[in-house]
Amino acid sequence: MKTLPLRVYASWTDVALLEALRADDRAAFAELYERYWHRVFGLAYRRLGSRETAEELVQDLFAALWHKRQAHNIEHLEHYLLTAISRRVIGHLRAHRVREAYADYCRWHQAEATQETEQTLAAADLSDAFSNALLRLPEQSREIFRLSRLEHFSVHEIAQQLNLSAKAVEYHLTKSLRLLRLHLKDFVLLMVLFCAGLLG
């Protein structure tokens, strides 16, 4: 199809331009672009608030109009373009919200994983500190503490098993608890500060 001088197309109706567009007339497409670009861009920009994104969506819309020129059956071009850009804007906003929600989920999941790791390490440290403190106890005190707190024997049962008086067993337990508190004092202070940091 022979292309006419550009100034001729300005007087053509939308219907005539669309017919020329279907016949691969680039100048007709250029006229449609010039005629509606600002209106379509204005709608996209008002809804998005981003000039760059609005321009990108409008360019995509007009590119699709050209590439699918022979498949389109458009009756009212302005209505078609404004409806099409509205759909593209909505699609972009939905995709943006999905990306934001996914990013928030990833940040939350990472924070949760980090906190769980820190808590696991803290529990392991506490277990090690307790074991080391227990090893510092005198042998008999350690055995009495183990039977009482870890094996859950009563004072009377421990006294019978070790051939000691109940008073002696209670003395060893009191002594063990005092020594353990002393050995774990610095560690417990660090744990309190650590937990306060986690909760704050």
C-alpha positions in Angstrom: 0.0 0.0 0.0 1.3 3.4 -0.9 1.9 5.7 2.0 0.4 9.2 1.8 2.0 12.4 3.1 1.7 12.5 6.9 -0.4 15.7 7.0 -3.2 13.9 5.0 -3.8 11.4 7.9 -4.6 14.1 10.4 -8.0 14.6 8.8 -8.8 10.9 8.7 -11.3 9.3 11.1 -10.3 6.6 13.5 -12.2 4.1 11.4 -10.2 5.0 8.3 -6.9 4.9 10.2 -7.7 1.5 11.6 -8.5 0.2 8.1 -5.2 1.5 6.9 -3.5 0.1 9.9 -4.8 -3.4 9.0 -3.3 -2.9 5.6 0.1 -2.4 7.2 0.2 1.4 6.7 2.9 2.7 9.1 1.9 6.3 8.6 -1.6 5.5 9.7 -0.2 3.9 12.8 2.0 6.9 13.5 -1.1 9.2 13.3 -3.0 7.0 15.7 0.0 7.1 18.1 0.2 10.9 17.9 -3.5 11.3 18.3 -3.9 9.1 21.4 -0.6 8.7 23.1 -0.9 11.7 25.5 -4.5 10.7 26.5 -3.5 7.1 27.2 -0.3 8.1 29.0 -2.2 10.6 31.2 -4.6 7.9 32.4 -1.7 5.5 33.2 0.4 8.2 34.9 -2.5 9.3 37.1 -3.1 5.8 38.4 0.5 4.8 38.7 2.3 8.0 39.8 5.4 6.8 37.9 6.2 8.4 34.6 8.7 5.6 33.6 6.2 2.8 34.3 3.4 4.6 32.6 5.5 5.2 29.5 6.5 1.6 29.5 3.0 0.3 29.6 1.8 2.7 27.0 4.7 1.7 24.6 3.8 -1.9 25.2 0.1 -1.2 24.4 0.9 0.6 21.1 3.5 -2.1 20.1 0.7 -4.7 20.6 -1.7 -2.6 18.5 0.8 -2.7 15.7 1.9 -6.3 16.0 -1.7 -7.6 16.1 -3.1 -5.0 13.7 -4.7 -7.6 11.4 -6.3 -9.5 14.2 -7.9 -6.6 15.9 -11.6 -5.9 15.4 -11.8 -2.4 17.0 -15.0 -0.3 16.7 -14.2 2.6 19.0 -10.4 3.2 19.2 -10.4 5.6 22.1 -12.5 3.4 24.3 -10.4 0.4 23.3 -7.1 2.1 24.1 -8.3 3.5 27.5 -9.8 0.2 28.5 -6.6 -1.7 27.4 -4.3 0.7 29.3 -6.5 0.4 32.4 -6.2 -3.4 32.3 -2.5 -3.1 31.9 -2.2 -0.7 34.9 -4.3 -3.1 37.1 -2.2 -6.0 36.0 1.0 -4.1 36.8 -0.3 -3.1 40.3 -1.4 -6.6 41.1 1.9 -8.0 40.1 3.7 -5.3 42.1 1.6 -6.2 45.2 2.4 -9.9 44.7 6.1 -9.1 44.5 5.9 -6.9 47.6 4.0 -9.6 49.5 6.6 -12.2 48.5 9.5 -9.9 49.4 7.8 -9.3 52.8 7.4 -13.1 53.3 11.0 -13.7 52.4 12.2 -11.1 54.9 9.9 -12.5 57.6 11.0 -16.1 56.9 14.7 -15.0 57.0 14.2 -13.2 60.3 12.4 -16.3 61.7 15.1 -18.6 60.6 17.8 -16.3 62.0 16.0 -16.1 65.3 15.5 -19.9 65.5 19.2 -20.5 64.7 20.2 -18.0 67.4 17.9 -19.7 69.9 19.2 -23.1 69.0 22.8 -22.0 69.4 21.9 -20.3 72.7 20.3 -23.5 74.0 23.4 -25.5 73.0 25.6 -23.0 74.7 23.5 -23.2 77.9 23.7 -27.0 77.8 27.5 -26.9 77.4 27.9 -24.3 80.2 25.7 -26.4 82.5 27.8 -29.5 81.7 31.0 -27.7 82.4 29.7 -26.2 85.6 28.6 -29.7 86.7 32.1 -31.1 86.2 33.5 -28.5 88.5 31.5 -29.9 91.4 33.1 -32.3 93.9 32.4 -35.9 92.8 30.0 -36.7 95.6 28.1 -33.5 95.3 27.9 -34.0 91.5 26.5 -37.5 92.0 23.9 -36.4 94.5 22.9 -33.5 92.2 22.6 -35.9 89.3 20.4 -38.3 91.2 18.2 -35.5 92.5 17.7 -33.2 89.6 18.3 -35.5 86.6 17.2 -38.9 87.9 14.5 -37.4 90.2 15.3 -39.5 93.2 14.0 -38.2 96.6 16.4 -37.1 99.3 15.5 -40.2 101.3 16.2 -42.5 98.3 19.5 -40.9 97.7 20.5 -41.1 101.3 19.7 -44.9 101.3 21.5 -45.5 98.0 24.7 -43.6 99.0 24.6 -44.6 102.7 24.4 -41.0 103.9 22.1 -39.2 106.2 19.3 -37.1 104.7 20.9 -34.0 106.2 24.1 -34.8 104.4 22.3 -35.2 101.1 20.5 -31.8 101.6 23.8 -30.2 102.4 25.4 -31.5 99.2 22.4 -30.3 97.1 22.5 -26.8 98.7 26.2 -26.6 98.1 25.8 -27.9 94.5 23.1 -25.3 93.6 25.2 -22.5 95.1 28.3 -23.5 93.1 26.3 -24.0 89.9 24.7 -20.5 90.3 28.2 -19.1 90.8 29.6 -20.9 87.7 26.6 -20.0 85.5 26.2 -16.4 86.7 28.1 -14.7 83.8 26.4 -17.0 81.3 22.9 -16.4 82.6 23.5 -12.6 82.5 24.6 -12.8 78.9 21.5 -14.9 78.1 19.2 -12.3 79.8 20.7 -9.5 77.7 20.5 -11.7 74.6 16.8 -12.5 75.2 16.0 -8.8 75.9 17.6 -7.9 72.6 15.5 -10.5 70.8 12.3 -9.4 72.4 13.0 -5.7 72.0 
